[in-house]
Amino acid sequence: QVQLVESGGGLVQDGGSLRLSCVASEDIFSSNREMGWYRQAPGTQRELVAAVAYRNIKTYADSVKGRFTISRIANGNAMYLQMNNLKPEDTAVYYCNTRWYPYYSWGQGTQVTVSS
């Protein structure tokens, strides 16, 4: 089965930037299935942060609009999340998966910590 591995997290200061990567064990990003990035902060539910569908249609949570950019390689096995002007509220574990329903098994996620 497909395995998803997230990476690129770390500790940054308020206003800093990070680029997260989601690598799959096979090409799943060239399909028409909508893919997304999720995050879960301590004591909160997992929430969708950004998604990219067919024809490169992108969706963002209001909290990250203008700061985050999602992208994927059409004929590859990777997806990215460029995060700029990070805020302490962005601190969470970030995961990748399909939107609407987790079609694939959840990976371990990557920790993003933003200090004030």
KOLVEXKOL-853710 format. One record per atom (N, C-alpha, C, O): residue in three letters; x, z negated, y. Coordinates in steps of 0.001 Angstrom, whole numbers, plus 500000, padded with zeros to 6 digits. Example, Ala and Ser with C-alpha at 12.3 -4.5 7.8 and 13.67 -1.06 7.14 Angstrom:
REM KOLVEXKOL-853710
ALA513190492200494310ALA512300492200495500ALA513200492200496700ALA514236491535496681SER512850492920497750SER513670492860498940SER512900492130500030SER513409491961501138
This chain:
REM KOLVEXKOL-853710
GLN500826500000498812GLN500000500000500000GLN500869500000501249GLN502055499674501201VAL500259500371502363VAL500981500459503622VAL501382499076504115VAL500592498132504089GLN502630498981504564GLN503126497748505159GLN503407497988506631GLN503942499031507008LEU503046497020507461LEU503269497099508892LEU504263496024509304LEU504129494861508923VAL505255496419510080VAL506277495490510539VAL506382495553512053VAL506699496601512616GLU506115494432512712GLU506205494345514159GLU507564493755514557GLU508108492899513859SER508092494217515668SER509363493705516162SER509457493911517667SER508612494578518264GLY510479493340518272GLY510716493518519688GLY510347492342520562GLY510606492358521765GLY509745491322519976GLY509368490159520752GLY510584489348521154GLY511707489632520736GLY510342488334521971GLY511424487489522424GLY510988486587523549GLY509800486465523847LEU511962485956524171LEU511714485050525286LEU512127485729526586LEU513272486159526732VAL511198485823527523VAL511479486429528818VAL510895485573529928VAL510023484735529692GLN511384485793531136GLN510861485087532292GLN509619485776532838GLN509372486951532568ASP508859485041533593ASP507697485585534288ASP508132486837535061ASP509077486790535849GLY507438487945534830GLY507771489185535501GLY508685490093534706GLY508966491215535129GLY509151489627533564GLY510041490407532730GLY509318491455531911GLY508099491601532000SER510091492194531102SER509535493271530288SER510019493199528848SER511103492690528564LEU509199493715527952LEU509537493830526545LEU508899495092525992LEU507877495555526500ARG509504495646524950ARG508952496808524278ARG508789496457522807ARG509775496246522100LEU507557496394522353LEU507265496057520971LEU507156497318520119LEU506697498363520581SER507585497198518873SER507510498313517936SER506692497925516720SER506750496787516253CYS505935498876516216CYS505172498705514987CYS505575499845514071CYS505303501009514363VAL506221499512512969VAL506689500518512029VAL505913500403510721VAL505772499312510169ALA505417501520510236ALA504671501559508990ALA505524502157507876ALA506446502931508131SER505206501791506650SER505969502280505507SER505696503750505206SER506414504360504413GLU504685504316505819GLU504378505729505706GLU503684506177506981GLU503256505348507784ASP503570507485507171ASP502967508017508386ASP501466507744508429ASP500697508337507673ILE501062506850509312ILE499643506550509500ILE499226506804510942ILE498037506779511261PHE500193507048511808PHE499909507179513230PHE499529508592513666PHE499117508793514808SER499660509563512783SER499293510930513109SER497842511234512756SER497359512330513041SER497152510304512152SER495763510487511767SER494847510250512957SER495299509866514035ASN493562510482512752ASN492579510264513812ASN492077508825513875ASN491232508492514706ARG492590507991513009ARG492179506597512985ARG492742505877514203ARG493943505941514468GLU491881505199514939GLU492319504486516141GLU493186503292515769GLU492825502496514902MET494327503175516429MET495264502091516182MET495346501181517400MET495081501603518525GLY495715499928517159GLY495786499006518276GLY496787497883518111GLY497299497619517023TRP497043497236519227TRP497860496033519267TRP496947494847519524TRP496061494905520376TYR497169493778518785TYR496420492540518933TYR497379491416519274TYR498590491549519100ARG496842490318519756ARG497660489133519974ARG496833487889519722ARG495608487894519850GLN497524486831519364GLN496871485559519123GLN497742484443519679GLN498869484233519229ALA497210483739520650ALA497899482610521250ALA497462481330520544ALA496401481300519921PRO498260480284520633PRO497891479020519987PRO496519478535520428PRO496229478480521623GLY495683478186519473GLY494363477669519781GLY493342478708520188GLY492248478352520626THR493665479985520056THR492743481055520424THR492517482001519263THR493245481979518271GLN491487482842519403GLN491211483859518398GLN492070485083518666GLN492506485314519794ARG492305485857517631ARG493028487097517792ARG492199488042518657ARG490991488171518457GLU492842488700519612GLU492148489611520495GLU492862490953520573GLU494082491034520427LEU492091491991520802LEU492655493327520965LEU493239493448522364LEU492581493119523350VAL494469493918522443VAL495153494084523718VAL495096495538524186VAL494807495814525350ALA495373496456523275ALA495397497874523606ALA495145498701522358ALA495430498257521246ALA494613499899522539ALA494348500791521416ALA494556502231521843ALA494412502573523017VAL494896503069520876VAL495063504493521136VAL494338505266520049VAL494571505048518860ALA493460506168520459ALA492651506960519541ALA493081508423519551ALA494123508773520106TYR492263509270518928TYR492565510701518906TYR492609511259520322TYR491982510721521235ARG493350512333520491ARG493538512975521792ARG494193512011522780ARG494062512167523994ASN494891511025522252ASN495653510064523045ASN494796509269524020ASN495260508874525089ILE493552509040523647ILE492668508229524472ILE493056506766524296ILE493104506256523177LYS493329506102525405LYS493810504733525365LYS492821503747525969LYS492099504053526918THR492815502560525388THR491943501486525841THR492776500228526021THR493640499925525198TYR492512499488527109TYR493256498265527374TYR492313497117527707TYR491250497314528297ALA492720495930527322ALA491989494747527736ALA492181494588529240ALA493234494932529775ASP491166494069529916ASP491248493909531367ASP492463493083531789ASP493046493325532846SER492834492129530978SER493926491234531315SER495300491905531354SER496239491356531930VAL495424493098530742VAL496724493756530685VAL496740495126531344VAL497787495773531373LYS495628495581531867LYS495566496888532514LYS496569496973533660LYS496675496064534483GLY497296498076533694GLY498283498275534732GLY499633497686534409GLY500604497940535122ARG499717496903533348ARG500974496261532975ARG501484496713531607ARG502694496813531405PHE500583496985530673PHE500958497377529315PHE500655498852529086PHE499705499396529648THR501474499494528252THR501257500883527883THR501443501044526386THR502491500695525843ILE500426501574525719ILE500499501801524286ILE500849503262524030ILE500414504145524768SER501629503518522992SER501987504881522633SER502243504963521136SER502520503954520487ARG502150506163520599ARG502422506369519183ARG503038507742518967ARG502845508657519768ILE503772507873517889ILE504375509143517520ILE503397509863516608ILE503015509344515559ALA502991511074517018ALA501969511819516287ALA502367512147514855ALA501537512086513948ASN503607512488514652ASN504078512862513323ASN505156511921512807ASN506119512340512165GLY504974510658513100GLY505930509666512666GLY505254508433512113GLY504080508457511744ASN505999507379512064ASN505483506135511499ASN505703504943512417ASN505935503825511956ALA505628505190513727ALA505868504116514674ALA504887504140515835ALA504400505196516239MET504611502963516360MET503767502794517527MET504423501746518411MET505096500843517914TYR504229501861519728TYR504912500982520653TYR503962500364521668TYR502865500867521913LEU504410499268522246LEU503684498628523332LEU504711498225524378LEU505473497278524186GLN504721498954525487GLN505595498622526599GLN504885497602527463GLN503785497856527954MET505503496456527653MET504897495375528411MET505750495085529645MET506914494701529528ASN505166495271530817ASN505850495018532077ASN505149493916532851ASN503977493620532619ASN505883493316533771ASN505340492236534590ASN504645491188533731ASN503502490810533989LEU505343490736532725LEU504782489756531800LEU504482488435532497LEU505187488021533417LYS503427487792532039LYS502981486530532591LYS502934485478531484LYS502841485831530309PRO502996484202531836PRO502923483154530811PRO501674483281529933PRO501704482917528757GLU500592483790530493GLU499357483974529736GLU499490485011528626GLU498629485090527750ASP500554485802528652ASP500782486809527617ASP501467486222526389ASP501615486904525375THR501876484985526473THR502540484335525348THR501619484305524134THR500506483783524197ALA502095484868523035ALA501294484970521817ALA502106485650520733ALA503213486133520973VAL501539485681519536VAL502096486480518460VAL501362487811518486VAL500131487843518483TYR502104488905518512TYR501520490234518611TYR501534490956517267TYR502532490938516547TYR500413491591516943TYR500239492303515687TYR499747493724515937TYR499188494017516994CYS499957494596514970CYS499403495941515043CYS498512496181513831CYS498753495642512751ASN497486496994514025ASN496566497353512961ASN495559498351513523ASN495638498734514690THR494620498765512693THR493572499651513173THR492598498873514037THR492481497653513923ARG491899499597514905ARG490875498979515729ARG489581498861514942ARG489376499585513967TRP488729497977515347TRP487399497742514778TRP487427497025513429TRP486623496123513193TYR488316497406512569TYR488445496799511259TYR489899496874510827TYR490531497921510964PRO490439495772510304PRO491844495791509861PRO492002496552508553PRO491969495967507470TYR492171497847508667TYR492277498706507502TYR493486498364506642TYR493446498500505419TYR494561497921507287TYR495788497579506578TYR495998496073506547TYR495388495333507319SER496858495631505657SER497192494223505596SER497947493837506868SER498770494603507370TRP497657492647507379TRP498343492176508578TRP499814491924508308TRP500185491409507252GLY500647492289509269GLY502058491999509167GLY502314490583509630GLY501375489816509841GLN503585490228509791GLN503934488879510224GLN503827488704511737GLN503817487578512236GLY503749489807512458GLY503667489738513903GLY505025489473514534GLY506002489185513843THR505070489575515852THR506297489289516584THR505956488382517761THR505010488646518503GLN506723487322517926GLN506454486317518944GLN506929486762520318GLN508071487189520485VAL506044486656521293VAL506374486924522684VAL506153485632523457VAL505056485073523443THR507191485163524126THR507097483947524915THR507547484238526340THR508657484719526566VAL506680483943527291VAL506972484185528698VAL507041482847529417VAL506056482110529465SER508185482538529966SER508371481279530678SER507997481439532139SER508100482527532705SER507565480350532739SER507178480372534144SER508328480029535067SER508156480007536286
